[in-house]
Amino acid sequence: MTKTSLLAIVFLLPILSCSDAGSVVSINSYETLEVAFPPVPRADPLIAHDNTYPNYAPVGWVVDPADSNKFLLYVNKFQTGDTDADAKLTVYSGARSDPYTLTLVGDAVVKGGGGAWDSRGIYISGNQVVSDNGVIHVLYGARASGTDYYRVGYAYSSDGRTFTKHASNPVLTPPVGYQRNGGGYASGIFFKHGSTFYFWVMADFVANDGHFLTYSTDLVSWTDNGTNMLPKGSAGEFDNVGLESGKATVFPGDGISVLYIGWNGTRWAIGAAHTNDPTVPVTKSVRNPIFLNDAGPWRACPILAQVTPGRWVLYYQQRGTSPVVHWDIYAAEFPVTGGNLQGGLIGWLK
């Protein structure tokens, strides 16, 4: 089929009913999110890596506190491959009516000075940015050197651009069993449910045991419960070697929906899971991995954003290997009722 004929189909889509379209759904629960996969990917990266930082990872999306018509996308940048040396958290801005045009605002959180506990760099691999009552909260992993273990710091901002590191940092330190070189508590899945903040923190690093339950009401004093909320999979599953973090979405009356990253020793892919209670371990989708590029680059770091009412976009990493191994930021749009299916398909056709 030619692009011309495909475009003709695209422009006929608005006259189709939901039942005619088949895959067109309204995302308002875990069930509807699960069946909406896969979204329609755009062909080109939204944000491409540079020579200094080959690894770009989307790690948070919020409505801009200064202008509700805009949004802020947070991006963790790594210096070489997957290492954290000189890594930093940056922020981009865009219009909610156009979720694919992004402008760099600047650095949001950077490493501390020499000798500081976070002087190696800032590490984030899941959603670690939460907007709550006009304040943007960030949890970040860091260490003092390449032979140290990771701990978690907390930073906050009223404008989403200039952040203050809390004086009590680090606010979360791993138990002794995880205090090993390159291990510890680095990243996690950060969300608010009711009046409590939850951080399902990734224990150790890539070949890890899972994500453990921690929670707080003030983001400074944390209870480390020890429950493995998101364990790695069994032999033969897409996440049987290790996990990295992802994004939790709280749909009203429907518990916690999670998108996360799995590693089987060969490929990174994205899976889904759900729990009705933020203190009870998730049940993984039988359709996992739900976002896998079988023939092409790996995908990771899912950030699900409701950019406008009824319109959902998935921001994620995609791996490239030429001229060096790198990760750029891509996007895919869900064909939802009232959304912009045409925009997603036209992006794919480019």
N, C-alpha and C positions, 0 to 999 in steps of 0.2 A: 504493500500500500504506500502511495506517495504521501509526502507532507501536505500537498495540496488537498488530497482527499481527506486526510486526517483533520486538517483545518476546517473543512466543511462540516465534519462531524462535530468538532468543537463548537462551532457557532450554532449548530442545531440543538446542543445540549440544553439551553435554557427552556425549550418547549417541552422537554421530557418531564414526566412526573417522577416522583421518588421511586415508585414501583417499576417504572420503565427503566430507570437508570441502573437499578440493581445495587450497585456499590455505593450509591449516594445515601448517606445516613446522617443523622443528627448525633453528634458526640456529646453525651451527657452522663455517661456511666462507664465503668470498666468494660462491660459487655459490648457497648457500642464502640468504644475505642478499639477493643481487640478485633472486632470484625471489620473495622475501617482500614486495617492494614492490608496491603502496603499503601502508603501515600504515594503521590505522583512526584518523583524527584525532578529537580531542575538539572539541566545538563552541566552547567558551569558552576564553579565555586562562587559563593558570595564574598568570601574573604580568603585570599590566597596567602600562603606563607611568604616570609621574606628570607634573605640569606642569613640573618642573625638568628631568627627563631623559625626553624623548619616545622615546628609542631604547634598548631593552633587548635584549641579545644573550646567549644562553647560550653559555658558552665552556669549560665543564669540568664533569665529574661524577666524584666519587670516593666510595668507602665512607668514612664518618666514622671517623677514627682513634680517636676517643674512645668509639665505640659502633658495633660492626659491624652492628647492626640498623638503623642510620640511614645516610643519605648526605648529601653536601654538593653543591649545585649552584652553580657560579660564574657570575655574571652581570656583563657589562660594561655600564655605563650611560653614555650620552652626553647632553650638555646640549642641543644643538640639532641636529636632523637627524642627519647622519652625521659631524659634526665632532668633534674630540677635546678641545675646550676643557673643562677641569674634569672630563673623563671619569674614571671610577674603576672598580675591580673590587670587587664585593660578593659575599657568600656567603649562601646560603639553606640551610636544613636540612629534611630530611623523613625519614619512616619508609620503609624499603625495601618494607614491605608495602603502603604507600600512596604511590606515586610522584607523586601529583597534588596533595598537600597540602603546601605549602611555607611555611616561616616565615623571615623575614629575620633573619639573625644580626647582620650589620653589614658595615662596610667591611673589605676584605682588603688591597688595595693602592691607595694614593692617590698623587697627583702629589707631586713634591718641592717644596721651598721655592724662593723666588725665586732665579733664577740657576742652579738645578740643571739638569742635562741633561734631566730628566724633569718640568720644572715646568709644561709645557703641559697634560698629562693622560695618562691610561693608555689605550692603544688595544689591543684584542684582538678579532679577528673569527673566529678558528678555535679549535680545541681547543689551548689553551696551558697546560693543567694536567695534571700527571702525578703519580700516587701511586707511590712506590717505597720499599720497606723502611722504612715508617713515617714517611716525610717527603713532604710535598706540595710539589712544585716548580712554579713559575710562570715563564714567559717572557712578557714584555710589551713592546709597542712604545711609544716615547715620544719627545718632542722638547722643545726648550727654548722654542720660540715658534712662531707660526703661519707663519713664513717659514723655519723650520728643516727638516731632513730627519730621518726616523725612524731610531732605533737600538734595539737590543734589550737589555733589562735582565733580571736574574734575581733572584727572591725565593723564599724557602723558609720552611716552617712545619712544626712537629711536631704541631700540633693542627688545622691546616687553617683556622684563623680569624685568628690573629695572625702576620703575615709579616714577615720581615727581608729588606731589600734587601741584596744582596751588595756588599761594599766595592769590588769590581772593576768595578762597573757603569759604563758599558754594556759588556756582554760580547761583543756582536756588532755590528760597524759595517759598513755596506755598502761595496762598492767605489766608487771615484770616479764611475763612470758612473751610479750611482744616488743620488748625493749631491745631489739637487736638491729645490727647495722642494716640500714635500708628498710627496716620494718617499722612497726609502730602504728599509730593512727594518722593517716594522711588525708583521706578524702571520705566522702560519704553521701548519703541522701538526706537532705535537709528540708524540713517542712514544718508547718504549724498546723496542729489539729486541736480545736477547742482553744483553751488558754495555754497550751503546752507546746514548746518547741521540741521537735524530735530530730535526732541526728543518728541515722543508722550508719555507724562509722565502719569503714573498711579496715579490717584488721590485717596487718602486714602489708604486702604489696601485691604484685600480680598473681602469683601462685598462692592465694590467700585462703583462709578458712571461711570467710563470709563477711557479712555486715552485722554488727552487734548493736543492740538497743542502748542508746543513751538518750536522756531527756532532761529538760531544764525549763524553768519558768522565767529566768532572767538572762539566759545565755552566758552566764558567768559560772554559776555553780551547777555542775552536771552530775546526774546519777548514771553510773555505768552498770547497767543491769546484767549484762552478760548473755542475754538471749540472742541466739543467732537468727536474725530476722530474714536474711537472704543468704542461704548457704549455697556453695557451689554444687553443681549437678553430679549425677552418677556417671559411671563409665558409659561412653558412647553419646552422651548429651552434649549440646553445643557449649555448655558452660562448665564442663567437668574438670578442667585444669585450673581455672581461676576466674575471678570476677573483677570488674571495676564498677564504679558507682554509676548512678543514673538520676532520673527525675521522678519524683512523686507528685501526683496530681490528686487533689482532694475534691471529688465530685460530691455535691451536697446529698447527704443521705446514702452514700454508696461506698463509704470506707476509703481506702487508700489504693490508688492505681499506680503501678510502678513500671517504668521502662528502665532497663539496665543493660550492662555490657557483659557478654560472656566470651570466654576464651577456651578453645578446645586443643590448644597446642599448635594449631595450624592457621586459624582465622578468628578474628574478632567479629562479633555480630550482636544484634540487639534483640533482647527478649522482653516479655511482659509478665507481670505478676500482680497479685491483688491480695489484700487482707481487709476484713471489716473492722479491725481494731489495730491501732498503731503499735500495740504491745504484743500482738500475736503474729508469729511468722507467716510469711506470704505463701500463697499457692501459685505456682508457676503455670503459665498458659500451656495447654497441650499443643498449641500451634508454634511454640518456640523452635528456632528463632523466628520472630515475626518480621524482622527487617534484615535480610541477608542478601548480599550481592554474590551469588554463586560463582559467576564467571569473571567477576571483576574485583575492584578494590574493597578492602575491609571497611566496615562502618562501626562507629563508636560514639560515645558521649551524646546521648539523645537529650535534647531540651525541647519539651512540648510547650507550645505557647498558643493561647487563645488571643490572637492579635486583634480581633474585633468580635462582637457577638456572632457566633455561628461559624467563625472562620478559624481553623486550626492549622498551624505550621509546625513542622518538626525540623529543628536545627540539629546538625550532627557533624561529626568528623568523617572524612573519607581519606583513605590512605593512597598516596602515590609513591612511585619508586624512582622516577627519573627527573632530574639527573641524580638526585639523592632521595633517600626515604624521607617523606614528608607527610603531613596531615593538614588538609585545608578544610574550611567550613562550607558545608553545603546545606541545602534546604529542600524539603518536600512538603507538598500541601495535600491535606485530606479533602476528598470530594464530598463536602458536607452540604446539607440543605442550607441555603442562604449564604453559602460561602462562594469562593472564587475558583471553581474547578477549571474554568477556562484559563485563568492565569497560570495554574500549575501545569496544564497540558501544553500551553504555549511555551512555557519555560523549558519543558522537556523537548519540544520540537526544535528549539534553537540549535 
